[in-house]
Amino acid sequence: MQPPVMFSATWCGHCTRLKQQLKRLDVPFEVIDVDEQPEHLPALAEANNGSWLIPPVRFAAGTVMVNPSAAEVATHYAAQS
C-alpha cells in the first residue's frame, strides 16, 4: 500500500513532532518539504482547501487530514490496508 504523504517544512514544529511520532509507531510516510520543493505549494493548497497550513497528510485514496495526531494517521492508514 502507498504510504501517506505529509506536507512539511523544516521550521514547522508540528511537522517535526508528527514525523517523530509516526516513526515511533512504525507508520510509513513520505515527506514533501514545501520550502525545499516550492513547486508543491499548489498541491498543498489544494489538499488544504486553499490554506498553506501544515502539516496536512494526504492518503492514497485522496483523504486529507490537517494537523492530525499520529494516532489518527496510524488508524486511518491501517483501515486502508
C-alpha positions in Angstrom: 0.0 0.0 0.0 1.2 3.5 -0.8 2.2 5.4 2.3 0.6 8.7 3.3 2.3 12.0 2.2 2.9 14.7 4.7 3.5 18.3 3.5 6.1 19.7 5.8 8.7 22.4 6.4 11.9 22.3 8.4 10.8 25.2 10.6 7.4 23.6 11.4 7.3 22.3 15.0 4.0 20.4 14.4 5.6 18.7 11.4 8.7 17.7 13.3 6.7 16.3 16.2 4.3 14.3 13.9 7.2 12.8 11.9 8.9 11.7 15.1 5.7 10.1 16.4 4.9 8.3 13.2 8.4 6.9 13.2 8.0 5.6 16.7 4.7 4.0 15.7 6.3 2.4 12.6 3.8 4.1 10.3 5.4 4.6 6.8 5.1 8.0 5.3 6.6 10.3 2.7 7.5 13.9 3.2 7.3 16.8 0.8 9.2 19.7 2.2 7.5 22.8 0.7 10.5 25.0 1.4 12.8 22.8 -0.5 10.2 21.9 -3.1 8.1 25.0 -3.6 6.6 23.6 -6.8 4.4 21.5 -4.4 2.7 24.6 -2.9 -0.3 24.4 -5.2 -0.8 20.7 -4.2 -0.6 21.8 -0.5 -3.2 24.5 -1.1 -5.4 22.0 -3.0 -5.1 19.4 -0.3 -5.9 22.0 2.4 -8.9 23.9 0.9 -6.7 26.8 -0.2 -4.7 27.1 3.0 -1.0 26.6 3.4 -1.4 25.4 7.0 0.9 22.5 7.6 1.1 19.5 8.2 -1.7 18.1 6.1 -1.4 14.4 5.5 -2.7 13.0 2.2 -3.6 9.3 1.9 -3.6 7.2 -1.3 -7.4 7.3 -1.6 -7.3 11.1 -1.6 -8.4 11.7 2.0 -6.6 14.6 3.7 -6.2 15.2 7.4 -4.9 18.6 8.5 -2.6 18.7 11.5 -3.6 15.2 12.7 -2.3 13.3 15.6 0.0 10.3 14.9 -2.7 8.0 16.3 -5.2 9.4 13.8 -2.8 8.9 10.9 -1.9 5.3 12.1 -5.6 4.4 12.4 -6.6 5.8 9.0 -3.6 4.2 7.3 -4.4 0.8 8.9 -8.0 1.0 7.8 -6.9 1.4 4.2 -4.7 -1.7 4.4 
